[in-house]
Amino acid sequence: MSDNFPTLGELVKFAFDAAGVLPRKRGEDDGLNDTDKKRIQKQLKRLTDEEGSLTDRCGELIRNLAYLTAGAIPNIKVNLAFGEGVLDLFDVYNAVIRDEGTYLNKKDSILWFCRAHAIPRLALSIQKHAHRFNLASEGLTVPPDPNWYLPTVNGDKIIWPIKKAMSWVYEACGVSRTHFHYPGKSANSDHAELQQNLENASDWFKGERLPSWPSLSWNFARSFEYLESHSDPAYQRQFPEKLRESVFLVLFLSRLSTYICNLIKEAYGTVVLERLITQFAQHRDWLSADLESFAAETTAYIQRYGAPPTAIETIWMEFSDRYWTWFRDRYADLAKTLDYLLHECDYKPLPADTVAELIQRYGEYSVRTALERLEINREFPIPSGFPQRLGEGFELKKNPECSDEDIDQYLQELRQDGLASHLNWVERWLRAVVRYRNGDYESAFYHMEYAFEQAKYRAGGSQYLLVNQFIELAAKTDRRKSFKKGVEWAQYLGISIRWLRNEEPTEEALQFVFTMMQKATYAQL
């Protein structure tokens, strides 16, 4: 299995699958038809193949996803908070691809990303945006269990969030599962649609299968309609609009969580799933303690100055933004302090009294999460010899006398250390450089293309020269499609392109870069 992170296309497709909003079966009245569905699926395929502008295509797909989730979460503030949280996760992932290399296979790279980045960011984003948008003022209700949106693991038995949510719905509405989905069901009743709705809901409740969001929402919407219009007073119910809104929000989030957590269980097992759940809950609780004083101070300010209702939302947004700026700066200061302390103790675990002092100064959340990150990285140790061999590869690249014989020797050493698959992109980059210096651009591109593709989702911040040389060789061999592909990747990573720099990548500007790179050569690569 190759060492790499999932591609951007795989990540965006996962987001669509997790939200479950794309499948269409009942002609959903949300403005999306089968043509739109096929268009989105084609866009996902093109993003997976990394055709066209990665940034623009990814942005368009995320907008489509936001449009569809707006139908699932009609409350504007909740929808905005949800969208901001999703964008936070995308931003973290993009930063990891841009800055972090990986020496792990894809499965372990995903697990490392979840442990080191996704879980901490998700726990923070949920609370951050809940405060920024003042969601507490919306009057929505959720299950009383603080872990309703997380699976409960008890040995081999798992209670999925979708089951917790459905149980809460029936209790909140004061109706049994049977009569919620099939009001008035009896031995003499015969209603095919309601019977099918009940059977589907029972399957979902038992965990036998997970519905798409349109199927889940349609089932519960129909149940509300039948209950409210039922002719028998024993089954007829009227539900407040806020309760209905809360029900669909809880169902959407529980379905989303169930989908993701079930994938984790299938890929890594129950033990890892339980560990991730525990980590998330711990981060949430650490941060809640930090945020108590912030929320209390903001509420007190609003009450003290008698802020009018029209100003309250602005106050929460402005106070939140100031708080998180301070929070970020404090964390940056902690990082410097920790770096110094760890260096002083030879990177051994810090004494308990030192940790206590840091918590007093920086807060428990910041200190605990920073120390946890160090422990997580120790769980995924760097292969022996990896940094040394990577450095040797870069030194060979700088050597103008480097030959294929030197690279053969380097490859042999990689194989002896078990690092050939980890650093294959370096070896092929070296061969491209040797041929580039000899003016054999066709052969150089052959090796460079392989190095470029292998390095994209594993080399992190080491890609600047590699990507620029790939773009240059594509121009020198008149491969315009490869040239544009390299430019798109560089823009996605924020890599400056020779001859383009900070200019807009217009067709005219790119033609100029293409022409210049066909002519120019570089002594230092």
Stockholm file with secondary structure:
# STOCKHOLM 1.0

chainA/1-525         MSDNFPTLGELVKFAFDAAGVLPRKRGEDDGLNDTDKKRIQKQLKRLTDEEGSLTDRCGELIRNLAYLTAGAIPNIKVNLAFGEGVLDLFDVYNAVIRDEGTYLNKKDSILWFCRAHAIPRLALSIQKHAHRFNLASEGLTVPPDPNWYLPTVNGDKIIWPIKKAMSWVYEACGVSRTHFHYPGKSANSDHAELQQNLENASDWFKGERLPSWPSLSWNFARSFEYLESHSDPAYQRQFPEKLRESVFLVLFLSRLSTYICNLIKEAYGTVVLERLITQFAQHRDWLSADLESFAAETTAYIQRYGAPPTAIETIWMEFSDRYWTWFRDRYADLAKTLDYLLHECDYKPLPADTVAELIQRYGEYSVRTALERLEINREFPIPSGFPQRLGEGFELKKNPECSDEDIDQYLQELRQDGLASHLNWVERWLRAVVRYRNGDYESAFYHMEYAFEQAKYRAGGSQYLLVNQFIELAAKTDRRKSFKKGVEWAQYLGISIRWLRNEEPTEEALQFVFTMMQKATYAQL
#=GR chainA/1-525 SS CCBCCCCHHHHHHHHHHHHTCCCCSSCCSSSCCHHHHHHHHHHHHHHHTTCSCHHHHHHHHHHHHHHHHHHHCCCHHHHHHHHHHHHHHHHHHHHHHHHCCCCSBHHHHHHHHIIIIIHHHHHHHHHHHHHHTTGGGGCCCCCSSTTTTSCEEETTEEECHHHHHHHHHHHHHTCCHHHHHSTTCCTTCCCHHHHHHHHHHHHHHHTSCCCCHHHHHHHHHHHHHHHHHCSSTTTCCCCCHHHHHHHHHHHHHHHHHHHHHHHHHHHHCHHHHHHHHHHHHHHHHHHHHHHHHHHHHHHHHHHHTTCCHHHHHHHHHHHHHHHHHHHHHHHHHHHHHHHHHHHHTTTCCCCHHHHHHHHHHHCHHHHHHHHHHHHHHHHSCCCTTHHHHHHHHHHHHHCTTCCHHHHHHHHHHHHHTTCTTTSHHHHHHHHHHHHHHTTCHHHHHHHHHHHHHHHTTTCGGGGHHHHHHHHHHHHHTTCHHHHHHHHHHHHHHTCCCTTTTTSCCCHHHHHHHHHHHHHCCCSCC
#=GC SS_cons         CCBCCCCHHHHHHHHHHHHTCCCCSSCCSSSCCHHHHHHHHHHHHHHHTTCSCHHHHHHHHHHHHHHHHHHHCCCHHHHHHHHHHHHHHHHHHHHHHHHCCCCSBHHHHHHHHIIIIIHHHHHHHHHHHHHHTTGGGGCCCCCSSTTTTSCEEETTEEECHHHHHHHHHHHHHTCCHHHHHSTTCCTTCCCHHHHHHHHHHHHHHHTSCCCCHHHHHHHHHHHHHHHHHCSSTTTCCCCCHHHHHHHHHHHHHHHHHHHHHHHHHHHHCHHHHHHHHHHHHHHHHHHHHHHHHHHHHHHHHHHHTTCCHHHHHHHHHHHHHHHHHHHHHHHHHHHHHHHHHHHHTTTCCCCHHHHHHHHHHHCHHHHHHHHHHHHHHHHSCCCTTHHHHHHHHHHHHHCTTCCHHHHHHHHHHHHHTTCTTTSHHHHHHHHHHHHHHTTCHHHHHHHHHHHHHHHTTTCGGGGHHHHHHHHHHHHHTTCHHHHHHHHHHHHHHTCCCTTTTTSCCCHHHHHHHHHHHHHCCCSCC
//
